[in-house]
Amino acid sequence: MKHLNKIASAFCAAALGMLALTSCEGGDLYKVNAPDWVAAKVDSIAEANKPEELVGMMDDYYTIGATDYSNGFWTAFSKYYVIPDGTKWNAEVNVYPNPDNVYYKNVALIVANDVDRGGDGYAEYGAYRYDATGDSIKWNSQWGKLWFKYTTSTQSLSPDADSKDPNAQKLAGKMTLTVDRSKEGEFIIRMDNGSVVKTYNQPYELGSGENIRCFLVVDGSYLQFLTTNIVPIGGCTSKEDKQPLSMVLNNVPSEIQQGIDLAEAMKNVTATVTYEQDVVKDVTADQLVFNSIPDISDPGKKTLVVMYAKTTNGAAANKPIMASAEFEVVPPADKMTSLVVKTAPKRTSYYYYNSAAVSDILDRTILFDREGLELTATYEGGYTTSYNLDSLEYSTIKPQAGTQAVTMKAKNGKTVSVNVTLTETPLKLHKMAEKDLGTEDCTAGWWTVFTQDVKVPAGETYQVDFTNYGSMAGNWNNFVVILRNANLQEYAVLRADYYGWGAGYDGNADLLVGGYPKDWEGWNWDEWRVAMNGAKVSLYITNLDNGKANVQAVIKGTDGNTYKLYYLNIKTVDPGDLNFSFTCDGSYLVF
C-alpha cells in the first residue's frame, strides 16, 4: 500500500503539471494538442452524462395531492398515460417531498395494464418510487414485477421511518420521468432531477405487444405536473386557466339516515368535471356545494343538487355548473317495525364439490347470490321502502347437501330468511385423450404444448389423474391448467404453486387460493420442487353453474407428503362454455 500511495502521488503531480501547461497556452483544457483517443473519450463521457433532450413536450399543468401534505398513500393520483409498445413517455414534474424527511414520502410511478384503476381486469406490473434505501432487506421502494436487481440510484436514504434523513429533500425539485419501451428486449424507467438519478433497466420487455398505463401517486407529499410527450386520458391541461363546462357525480349514496347532516352524508362524493378544451379531472366533496330538494328533515326520495364554481387553476369560475342525483332519506334503524322479503333471489339452488383438498377448511362457505332479492322495511309512522342489502349481515351457506336458511339481520336486529338448496355435483373421472404432454426431459417451453380442450357441463365436476414431472428449476416448472371457452378466451390460468391470472382471477375479491402448505414463511420450496418431480395428482374442475368455477388438487409427493391446492370462485365463467386444458412449462405430464 505504501508503494501504491507513492505511485499515485507521482501520477497526480504529473497530471497537475500537464494541466498547468495547457492552461498557460490558453487553450481548451484536455483538448489542445491532446491525442485523438483522449478527446474522443472525453466527448463520449460528456455525451453519456448529458440529459436527454426532450422533444414533443406539451403543457399538462395540474397539482396532485394537497399542498399541506395531507394526502396519504393511494388517495391522490395523476391522470392516466397510455404507453404503446415501442414508444417512450417523457414527463416533467415538480416533486414536493414531505418536510418530515421520511424516506418514502415522495412520488411513486405505478405501471399497470390498460384498464382503469380498480376496474374489471385491472392489474399492476408494479410500483416504482423515487427513493432508495440501498438495503436489500428493507428496500421497499419498488414492488410487484419490478425487481430490485435492475435498479440503481445515486442517493441512498435511511430505511428507518423514525430516523429522519435530510437527504430526502434532495428528491425535491423538477424531476424528469422517462418510461422507455422503445428498445427491443429492454424496459427502462428513469427519474432524474439533476441531483438524484434512479434508473430501472430490465433486460427484457414488459407487456410485449400490449399497451401499458402509467400514473403517479403521492404519499404525504404533492406534485405539480408540468409537461408530457403523450396526451393523457382526459387531455392535457395547459397553464392557461379553463372554465368548467359540465360534471358527472360519483359515489352518491343511495340512501342516508334521517337526522344526519347533508355535508357529512355526502363527504365521499366526487365529481368528474369537464373544462374547456376537453380537459377532465376529478374534484372532491370539499370543492362542491350540496343542496337537497326537498330538504332532508323528513324521510323519502330526494334530489341532490350539486354546484361547482372553480377553474382548472382554482380561481372563481365565470359561471357555476350543476349536476343532480337521486337518493333517499330513511328513518333511523331503531324505528323499523318490520322487514320482509318482497322478491326472492333468482338463485336458490347451489352446487359444490368437496375434495380432500378443501377438507381442512373448517370455515369454508358458499357465496350467497343476491341478484333479484328485494326486501321491504316498514318504519314507525307507516313509512315503507326497499331496504339496502349492503347494510345487512348474512348467515353463511355451508358446502353440504340439503336445504339451508340464509338469515339476513338488519342493524336494529330485525331478521328475515330465505331458503337455498345445496347439491353436491356428480363426479366424472375423465381420461385425457393424450397419453402424455411435453417431453420426458422437461424441456418443453412455456405455452408451446397443450392437451385438447375438455368441456365441463354445468353442475358437474371432472376429475383428471396424472403424474407430474418438473425440471425443479422453478416453482412454476410443473403442471398448468387453463380454464377457457371454446374460442380460447381464458377465464384463468392456474399453476401448481398457488399462482394464477386471467379475467376471472385478477381483481377477484371473492377468489380463495390456498391449500397446504401455502405460506412461504417456514416453507422449503426447494424440497417441494423435488417432491413434485414424479408426484401423483388428482385434479378436480367444478362448473358451479352460476358464472363461477372451482379447481382443486390433491398431490401425493415423492417425499411421502400429501399437498393440497385449491382455487375457488373463479369468475367470468360461461356455465355453458367451460373448458379446461393442460400446458407445460419445463415440465412433463403423464395421463
Secondary structure as GFF3:
##gff-version 3
##sequence-region A 1 591
A	DSSP	alpha_helix	2	24	.	.	.	ID=ss1
A	DSSP	alpha_helix	36	49	.	.	.	ID=ss2
A	DSSP	beta_strand	58	64	.	.	.	ID=ss3
A	DSSP	beta_strand	81	83	.	.	.	ID=ss4
A	DSSP	beta_strand	88	96	.	.	.	ID=ss5
A	DSSP	beta_strand	107	113	.	.	.	ID=ss6
A	DSSP	beta_strand	124	129	.	.	.	ID=ss7
A	DSSP	beta_strand	142	144	.	.	.	ID=ss8
A	DSSP	three_ten_helix	148	150	.	.	.	ID=ss9
A	DSSP	beta_strand	151	153	.	.	.	ID=ss10
A	DSSP	three_ten_helix	166	171	.	.	.	ID=ss11
A	DSSP	beta_strand	173	180	.	.	.	ID=ss12
A	DSSP	beta_strand	187	192	.	.	.	ID=ss13
A	DSSP	beta_strand	197	202	.	.	.	ID=ss14
A	DSSP	beta_strand	212	218	.	.	.	ID=ss15
A	DSSP	beta_strand	222	228	.	.	.	ID=ss16
A	DSSP	beta_strand	244	250	.	.	.	ID=ss17
A	DSSP	beta_strand	255	257	.	.	.	ID=ss18
A	DSSP	alpha_helix	262	265	.	.	.	ID=ss19
A	DSSP	beta_strand	270	275	.	.	.	ID=ss20
A	DSSP	three_ten_helix	276	278	.	.	.	ID=ss21
A	DSSP	beta_strand	280	283	.	.	.	ID=ss22
A	DSSP	three_ten_helix	285	287	.	.	.	ID=ss23
A	DSSP	beta_strand	289	293	.	.	.	ID=ss24
A	DSSP	beta_strand	300	310	.	.	.	ID=ss25
A	DSSP	beta_strand	316	330	.	.	.	ID=ss26
A	DSSP	three_ten_helix	333	335	.	.	.	ID=ss27
A	DSSP	beta_strand	336	343	.	.	.	ID=ss28
A	DSSP	beta_strand	349	352	.	.	.	ID=ss29
A	DSSP	three_ten_helix	356	358	.	.	.	ID=ss30
A	DSSP	beta_strand	374	379	.	.	.	ID=ss31
A	DSSP	beta_strand	384	386	.	.	.	ID=ss32
A	DSSP	three_ten_helix	389	391	.	.	.	ID=ss33
A	DSSP	beta_strand	393	394	.	.	.	ID=ss34
A	DSSP	beta_strand	402	409	.	.	.	ID=ss35
A	DSSP	beta_strand	415	424	.	.	.	ID=ss36
A	DSSP	beta_strand	427	429	.	.	.	ID=ss37
A	DSSP	beta_strand	436	438	.	.	.	ID=ss38
A	DSSP	beta_strand	454	455	.	.	.	ID=ss39
A	DSSP	beta_strand	461	470	.	.	.	ID=ss40
A	DSSP	beta_strand	480	484	.	.	.	ID=ss41
A	DSSP	beta_strand	490	495	.	.	.	ID=ss42
A	DSSP	beta_strand	500	501	.	.	.	ID=ss43
A	DSSP	beta_strand	512	516	.	.	.	ID=ss44
A	DSSP	alpha_helix	525	532	.	.	.	ID=ss45
A	DSSP	beta_strand	535	543	.	.	.	ID=ss46
A	DSSP	beta_strand	549	556	.	.	.	ID=ss47
A	DSSP	beta_strand	562	570	.	.	.	ID=ss48
A	DSSP	beta_strand	579	583	.	.	.	ID=ss49
A	DSSP	beta_strand	587	590	.	.	.	ID=ss50
###
